[in-house]
């Protein structure tokens, strides 16, 4: 599992986008808002894009992203680290 978060460094957003580009097809991402609010997505889910139009700059790692090619690894992490259950994206999962 790899974690990308702005709090860990200024290159987190670029590193996350690079990870997604190289692991797009069979990978998963947990987007975490808080210990009570986290959602599992496929890495290629449109919810995890930064295409908001010309001139709009958004950091995808403002909220931490937990990434893996192994969905069970992320589910186990969530079970051990979240106060509530892991939600699943209704669009991609």
Steps between C-alpha positions, in 0.01 A plus 500: 500500500615852420371815666491840334409811700586868471602495867784263408660720238447747222536237225225273634243597237739440208620171652140385546407586142808311379406197711147506355632524145720193549242297697176609341334176393498265801568724799305658781504824698353596835422869517489594866325808635520399867511192727124479446484570129697306239405354165649225286529567126653332200809702406344603169180638659399841364449622860880493538585735214606862505341601170299801619563717197761745380682692769353302790775347714397242759720271706360148499707422808358775720312205650731198541489226238584141596587303187560136420471240230354272769145589603518274808805686626299824498195336655716359782664838554156664520376241751798574726514880458150639447237559766219411258479260211650571161252632245515379142459736207170424329639621166805275468459220751 
